[in-house]
Amino acid sequence: MELTDKLEILADAAKYDASCASSRAPKRHSIGKDGFGATTGMGICHSYTPDGRCVSLLKILLTNYCLYDCQYCVNRRTSNVPRARFAVEEVVKLTTDFYLRNYIDGLFLSSGIIQSADYTMEQLVQVARQLREVHQFRGYIHLKTIPDADPALIAAAGRYADRLSVNIELPTQDSVQKLAPEKNVHTIKLAMGSIRRKLDEKAGEPKAPRFAPAGQSTQMIVGADASDDQQILSTAQTLYGSYKLKRVYYSAFSPIPQSPKSVPLAPPPMLREHRLYQADFLMRGYGFQAQELLPDSGGNLALDIDPKLAWALQHREHFPLDLNRAEPHMIARVPGIGLRNAQRIVELRRLRQVRYADLSRLRCSMKKISPFIITADYFPARDASPSEHLRRAMADAPRQMSLWPELQAA
């Protein structure tokens, strides 16, 4: 098979893996040094760093052959899809050639399981080792970790990769047993734990060998099983706390050709995935707990309003909030005020009283914040408008889909 044909098959097979980003990689370049590549340049797969830079990653599978028969996966053993496999040297050549042509800033490499977990992991490590040691590649590398692989291989992967990821895929053990019988949540968490221990060792001893400086991440599939958003967010919260993950990625289940009856025939709303990302950011950046966003009784996040607004409408006892007296963390919980503007408000009130016009100048969402704040010159009546009325006023307006969009464009 020609290399271009392999690339077409294995790049397409990798599109279902959402857990790739180049965030928090250390600054590294080849200026005045041997080799080539950098992790600091501006940007095939687009990802975004925390400072907003867009970078391009070569996102491929080493192979889409797989011993496993995960029911939600297009590359499962019983799936009728074209198969291909790269040699280690072919992935190295693609990465170096694409980088030198300024197509990419780094590599995201995953794989189906072939022969054994150890064999597959060894092949992934060989790609990263050749790029780093033979070609002196200083760009970004993200490797998918095979949970059942020998810990020594995972440790080797961390020496060459900027980030490692171990995909848990589904939020509950029952769902994993039903839809991915060859996988085991306990084994996956053991792999996460071994990566965390290596990261902790490096943090405690700066002179220790390099190990995955951009940390580890994971992915959960949304809508492939009956798990609701409360279960998904609770699992994510546990993973963040127990394994110090940098990110949990959420991927809406995409029905695949000739899907087994154990998975849905229709995908979940894409907006559900978006709301989970919003809720995840609230947990990581704003200090929310999963139980605050959704009660233990379960359920899904609202689709018509964002999770922060939903929380505020359910907790009207905290509002309206006096921005000249409130704690900074509570200011950040006001709908329409982000972390950066919350800090700006705190800095401003050290100089003078915060006024309503100041919020407009900060480009806060005035429609959202007005029922929830008090300023030096603005005093809304407490509980003046019932939560249901506010919700209807602030909900995303439904859009009528056109039957002939090409006519409208003309």
C-alpha positions as CSV (number, residue, x, y, z in Angstrom):
1,M,0.0,0.0,0.0
2,E,1.3,3.5,-0.9
3,L,2.2,5.8,2.0
4,T,-0.4,8.3,0.9
5,D,-3.1,5.7,1.0
6,K,-2.0,4.6,4.5
7,L,-2.1,8.3,5.6
8,E,-5.6,8.8,4.3
9,I,-6.9,5.7,6.2
10,L,-5.0,6.2,9.5
11,A,-5.6,10.0,9.7
12,D,-9.3,9.4,9.2
13,A,-9.3,6.6,11.8
14,A,-7.7,9.0,14.3
15,K,-10.4,11.7,14.0
16,Y,-12.6,10.1,16.7
17,D,-9.9,10.7,19.4
18,A,-10.5,14.1,20.9
19,S,-7.8,14.0,23.5
20,C,-5.1,15.9,21.7
21,A,-3.8,19.3,22.5
22,S,-0.4,20.9,22.8
23,S,-1.1,22.8,26.0
24,R,1.6,23.3,28.7
25,A,4.5,21.8,26.7
26,P,7.8,23.4,27.8
27,K,9.3,26.1,25.5
28,R,11.8,24.4,23.3
29,H,13.5,25.2,20.0
30,S,16.5,24.3,17.9
31,I,18.0,27.8,17.4
32,G,21.7,27.5,17.8
33,K,21.4,23.7,18.5
34,D,21.4,20.5,16.6
35,G,18.2,19.2,15.2
36,F,15.0,21.0,14.2
37,G,11.5,21.8,15.6
38,A,10.0,24.0,18.3
39,T,7.0,24.0,20.6
40,T,6.6,27.8,20.6
41,G,5.7,28.5,17.0
42,M,2.4,29.6,15.6
43,G,0.6,27.1,13.6
44,I,-3.8,17.9,9.8
45,C,-5.3,18.7,13.3
46,H,-5.8,22.1,15.0
47,S,-5.4,22.4,18.7
48,Y,-5.2,25.4,21.0
49,T,-2.8,26.3,23.8
50,P,-3.9,28.1,27.0
51,D,-2.7,31.4,25.6
52,G,-4.9,31.0,22.6
53,R,-2.3,30.0,20.0
54,C,-3.5,27.6,17.3
55,V,-1.1,24.8,16.5
56,S,-1.3,22.0,14.0
57,L,-0.6,18.4,14.8
58,L,-0.1,15.4,12.6
59,K,-2.8,13.2,14.1
60,I,-2.6,9.6,13.1
61,L,-2.8,6.0,14.2
62,L,0.1,3.7,13.9
63,T,-2.4,1.1,12.8
64,N,-6.2,0.7,12.8
65,Y,-5.9,-3.1,13.1
66,C,-7.0,-4.0,16.7
67,L,-7.4,-7.1,18.8
68,Y,-10.1,-5.5,20.9
69,D,-13.8,-5.4,20.0
70,C,-15.0,-2.2,21.7
71,Q,-18.5,-1.7,20.4
72,Y,-18.3,2.1,20.1
73,C,-15.1,2.1,18.1
74,V,-14.9,2.2,14.3
75,N,-11.6,0.3,14.4
76,R,-13.0,-2.6,16.5
77,R,-12.0,-6.1,15.6
78,T,-15.3,-6.9,13.9
79,S,-15.6,-3.6,12.0
80,N,-15.7,-3.7,8.2
81,V,-13.3,-0.9,7.5
82,P,-10.2,-0.6,5.3
83,R,-7.1,-1.5,7.4
84,A,-3.6,-0.1,7.2
85,R,-0.4,0.0,9.2
86,F,2.6,2.3,9.3
87,A,6.1,1.2,9.9
88,V,7.9,3.1,12.6
89,E,10.2,4.7,10.0
90,E,7.2,5.8,7.9
91,V,5.7,7.8,10.9
92,V,9.1,9.3,11.5
93,K,9.5,10.3,7.9
94,L,6.0,11.8,7.7
95,T,6.5,13.8,10.9
96,T,9.9,15.3,9.8
97,D,8.8,15.9,6.2
98,F,5.5,17.7,7.3
99,Y,7.3,19.7,9.9
100,L,10.0,20.9,7.4
101,R,7.2,21.9,5.0
102,N,5.7,24.0,7.8
103,Y,2.5,21.9,7.8
104,I,2.6,20.9,11.5
105,D,4.0,21.8,14.8
106,G,4.0,18.3,16.4
107,L,2.7,14.8,16.4
108,F,-0.2,13.1,18.1
109,L,0.2,9.3,17.8
110,S,-2.2,6.6,18.8
111,S,-2.8,3.0,17.7
112,G,-5.0,0.0,17.7
113,I,-3.7,-2.9,19.8
114,I,-1.7,-5.4,17.6
115,Q,0.0,-8.6,18.8
116,S,0.0,-7.4,22.4
117,A,-0.2,-4.3,24.5
118,D,3.6,-4.4,25.1
119,Y,4.4,-4.8,21.4
120,T,2.1,-1.9,20.5
121,M,3.5,0.4,23.2
122,E,7.1,-0.5,22.2
123,Q,6.3,0.6,18.6
124,L,4.9,3.9,19.8
125,V,8.0,4.5,21.9
126,Q,10.3,3.7,19.0
127,V,8.7,6.4,16.9
128,A,9.2,9.0,19.7
129,R,12.7,7.7,20.4
130,Q,13.8,8.0,16.8
131,L,12.4,11.5,16.4
132,R,14.1,12.7,19.6
133,E,17.5,10.9,19.5
134,V,18.1,10.2,15.8
135,H,16.5,13.3,14.2
136,Q,16.8,15.7,17.2
137,F,13.2,16.7,16.8
138,R,12.3,19.4,19.3
139,G,8.7,19.8,18.4
140,Y,5.7,18.6,20.3
141,I,4.9,14.8,20.8
142,H,1.8,13.4,22.3
143,L,1.6,9.6,22.7
144,K,-1.4,7.5,23.5
145,T,-0.5,5.1,26.3
146,I,-1.7,1.4,26.2
147,P,-2.9,0.7,29.7
148,D,-1.9,-3.0,29.8
149,A,1.6,-2.2,28.7
150,D,4.7,-2.8,31.0
151,P,5.2,0.2,33.3
152,A,8.8,0.4,32.0
153,L,7.5,1.1,28.5
154,I,5.2,3.8,29.8
155,A,8.2,5.3,31.7
156,A,10.1,5.3,28.4
157,A,7.3,7.0,26.6
158,G,7.3,9.7,29.2
159,R,11.0,10.4,28.5
160,Y,10.3,11.3,24.9
161,A,6.7,12.6,24.8
162,D,5.5,16.0,26.0
163,R,2.2,14.5,27.0
164,L,0.8,11.1,27.6
165,S,-2.9,10.1,27.6
166,V,-4.7,7.1,28.8
167,N,-8.3,7.0,27.6
168,I,-10.9,5.8,30.1
169,E,-13.6,6.1,27.3
170,L,-16.6,5.4,29.5
171,P,-17.4,6.8,33.0
172,T,-18.5,3.6,34.7
173,Q,-17.1,0.1,35.1
174,D,-20.5,-1.4,34.1
175,S,-20.4,0.4,30.8
176,V,-16.8,-0.6,30.1
177,Q,-17.7,-4.3,30.8
178,K,-20.6,-4.1,28.5
179,L,-19.2,-2.2,25.6
180,A,-15.4,-2.8,25.9
181,P,-15.1,-6.3,27.4
182,E,-11.3,-6.6,26.8
183,K,-10.7,-3.4,28.8
184,N,-10.6,-2.9,32.5
185,V,-11.1,0.4,34.4
186,H,-8.8,-0.8,37.2
187,T,-6.0,-1.4,34.7
188,I,-6.6,2.0,33.1
189,K,-6.4,3.7,36.5
190,L,-3.2,1.8,37.4
191,A,-1.6,3.2,34.3
192,M,-2.8,6.7,35.2
193,G,-1.4,6.2,38.7
194,S,2.0,5.1,37.4
195,I,2.2,8.3,35.2
196,R,1.2,10.5,38.2
197,R,3.9,8.9,40.3
198,K,6.5,9.6,37.7
199,L,5.2,13.2,37.4
200,D,5.4,13.6,41.2
201,E,8.9,12.2,41.3
202,K,10.0,14.7,38.6
203,A,8.3,17.6,40.5
204,G,10.0,16.6,43.7
205,E,13.5,16.2,42.1
206,P,14.1,18.7,39.3
207,K,17.3,16.9,38.3
208,A,15.4,13.7,37.7
209,P,15.1,12.5,34.0
210,R,12.6,14.3,31.9
211,F,9.0,12.9,32.0
212,A,5.9,14.1,30.1
213,P,6.3,17.8,31.0
214,A,2.8,18.6,29.7
215,G,1.2,16.0,32.0
216,Q,-1.5,13.5,31.1
217,S,-5.0,13.6,29.8
218,T,-7.9,11.3,29.0
219,Q,-11.1,11.1,27.0
220,M,-14.7,10.0,27.7
221,I,-17.2,9.2,25.0
222,V,-20.6,10.9,25.5
223,G,-23.8,9.2,24.5
224,A,-22.4,5.7,23.7
225,D,-24.0,4.3,26.9
226,A,-26.7,5.3,29.4
227,S,-24.5,7.4,31.6
228,D,-25.8,10.8,32.3
229,D,-23.9,14.1,32.7
230,Q,-23.8,13.8,36.5
231,Q,-21.9,10.5,36.2
232,I,-19.6,11.8,33.6
233,L,-18.7,14.9,35.6
234,S,-18.3,13.0,38.8
235,T,-15.9,10.6,37.1
236,A,-14.0,13.6,35.7
237,Q,-13.8,15.2,39.1
238,T,-12.4,12.0,40.6
239,L,-9.8,11.7,37.8
240,Y,-8.7,15.3,38.2
241,G,-8.2,14.8,42.0
242,S,-6.7,11.4,42.0
243,Y,-4.4,11.6,39.0
244,K,-3.8,15.3,38.5
245,L,-4.9,15.2,34.9
246,K,-4.4,18.3,32.8
247,R,-7.6,17.7,30.8
248,V,-10.5,15.4,30.4
249,Y,-11.8,15.5,26.8
250,Y,-15.4,14.7,25.9
251,S,-16.2,13.2,22.5
252,A,-19.8,12.9,21.4
253,F,-20.5,9.4,20.2
254,S,-20.6,9.1,16.4
255,P,-22.6,6.1,15.0
256,I,-20.4,4.1,12.7
257,P,-21.3,1.9,9.7
258,Q,-22.8,-1.4,10.7
259,S,-22.9,-0.5,14.4
260,P,-23.8,-3.2,16.8
261,K,-27.1,-3.1,18.6
262,S,-25.4,-2.4,21.9
263,V,-24.8,1.2,21.0
264,P,-27.3,3.9,19.9
265,L,-28.2,4.4,16.3
266,A,-28.3,8.2,16.7
267,P,-25.6,10.5,18.1
268,P,-26.3,12.7,21.1
269,P,-26.8,16.5,20.6
270,M,-23.5,18.1,19.9
271,L,-24.6,20.8,22.3
272,R,-24.4,18.2,25.1
273,E,-20.7,17.8,24.5
274,H,-20.3,21.6,24.5
275,R,-22.1,21.9,27.8
276,L,-19.8,19.3,29.3
277,Y,-16.8,21.2,28.3
278,Q,-18.3,24.3,29.9
279,A,-19.0,22.5,33.1
280,D,-15.5,20.9,33.1
281,F,-14.0,24.4,32.8
282,L,-16.1,25.6,35.8
283,M,-14.7,22.7,37.8
284,R,-11.1,23.3,36.8
285,G,-11.1,27.1,36.8
286,Y,-13.9,28.3,39.0
287,G,-13.8,25.8,41.9
288,F,-17.2,24.3,41.2
289,Q,-17.9,20.7,42.3
290,A,-19.8,18.3,40.1
291,Q,-22.5,18.0,42.8
292,E,-23.1,21.8,42.5
293,L,-23.7,21.7,38.8
294,L,-25.8,18.6,38.9
295,P,-27.3,16.9,42.0
296,D,-26.4,13.4,43.1
297,S,-29.9,12.3,41.9
298,G,-28.4,12.5,38.4
299,G,-29.5,14.1,35.1
300,N,-28.0,16.0,32.2
301,L,-26.9,19.6,31.9
302,A,-29.5,22.0,30.4
303,L,-29.0,22.5,26.7
304,D,-30.7,25.9,26.5
305,I,-28.5,27.7,29.0
306,D,-24.9,27.4,30.1
307,P,-24.0,25.6,33.4
308,K,-23.0,28.7,35.3
309,L,-26.3,30.5,34.5
310,A,-28.2,27.3,35.4
311,W,-26.4,27.2,38.8
312,A,-27.1,30.9,39.5
313,L,-30.8,30.5,38.7
314,Q,-31.0,27.5,41.1
315,H,-29.2,29.5,43.9
316,R,-30.9,32.9,43.9
317,E,-30.2,33.2,47.6
318,H,-26.6,34.3,46.7
319,F,-27.9,37.1,44.4
320,P,-27.9,40.0,43.7
321,L,-24.2,40.1,44.7
322,D,-22.6,43.3,45.8
323,L,-19.5,43.6,43.6
324,N,-17.9,46.1,46.0
325,R,-18.0,43.7,48.9
326,A,-18.2,40.1,47.7
327,E,-15.4,37.6,47.8
328,P,-13.4,37.3,44.5
329,H,-14.5,33.6,44.0
330,M,-18.1,34.6,44.3
331,I,-17.7,37.4,41.8
332,A,-16.4,34.9,39.3
333,R,-19.5,32.8,39.8
334,V,-21.8,35.6,38.5
335,P,-23.1,34.7,35.0
336,G,-21.4,36.9,32.4
337,I,-18.3,37.6,34.5
338,G,-15.2,35.5,33.7
339,L,-12.1,34.9,35.8
340,R,-10.1,37.7,34.2
341,N,-12.9,40.3,34.7
342,A,-13.4,39.1,38.2
343,Q,-9.8,40.0,39.0
344,R,-10.1,43.3,37.2
345,I,-13.2,44.2,39.3
346,V,-11.3,43.3,42.5
347,E,-8.4,45.6,41.4
348,L,-10.7,48.4,40.4
349,R,-12.5,48.4,43.8
350,R,-9.2,49.0,45.6
351,L,-9.2,52.4,43.9
352,R,-12.8,53.3,43.9
353,Q,-16.4,52.0,44.0
354,V,-17.4,49.8,41.1
355,R,-20.2,51.3,39.0
356,Y,-22.5,49.7,36.4
357,A,-20.8,51.5,33.5
358,D,-17.5,49.9,34.5
359,L,-18.9,46.5,33.7
360,S,-19.8,47.6,30.3
361,R,-16.3,48.9,29.7
362,L,-15.0,45.5,30.8
363,R,-17.2,44.0,28.1
364,C,-19.1,41.8,30.5
365,S,-22.3,40.2,29.2
366,M,-24.7,42.9,30.5
367,K,-27.8,40.9,29.6
368,K,-26.7,38.1,31.9
369,I,-25.2,40.0,34.8
370,S,-27.9,42.6,35.4
371,P,-30.2,40.5,37.6
372,F,-27.3,39.1,39.6
373,I,-25.2,42.1,40.7
374,I,-25.3,45.3,42.9
375,T,-22.9,48.2,42.2
376,A,-22.5,51.6,43.6
377,D,-25.2,53.0,41.3
378,Y,-27.3,49.9,40.5
379,F,-29.6,48.1,42.9
380,P,-31.9,45.5,41.3
381,A,-34.7,44.3,43.6
382,R,-34.0,40.9,45.1
383,D,-36.0,38.1,43.5
384,A,-37.7,40.7,41.4
385,S,-38.0,38.3,38.5
386,P,-38.7,34.6,39.0
387,S,-36.0,32.2,37.9
388,E,-38.2,30.7,35.2
389,H,-38.8,34.1,33.6
390,L,-35.1,34.9,33.7
391,R,-34.3,31.5,32.1
392,R,-36.7,32.1,29.2
393,A,-35.3,35.6,28.7
394,M,-31.6,34.4,28.7
395,A,-32.0,31.0,27.0
396,D,-30.3,30.6,23.6
397,A,-32.9,31.5,21.0
398,P,-33.9,28.6,18.7
399,R,-32.9,29.0,15.1
400,Q,-35.1,27.9,12.2
401,M,-33.1,25.7,9.9
402,S,-33.4,26.4,6.2
403,L,-34.5,23.8,3.6
404,W,-32.5,25.5,0.9
405,P,-29.5,27.3,2.5
406,E,-27.8,27.7,-0.9
407,L,-30.6,29.9,-2.1
408,Q,-30.2,32.2,1.0
409,A,-26.5,32.4,0.3
410,A,-27.2,33.5,-3.3
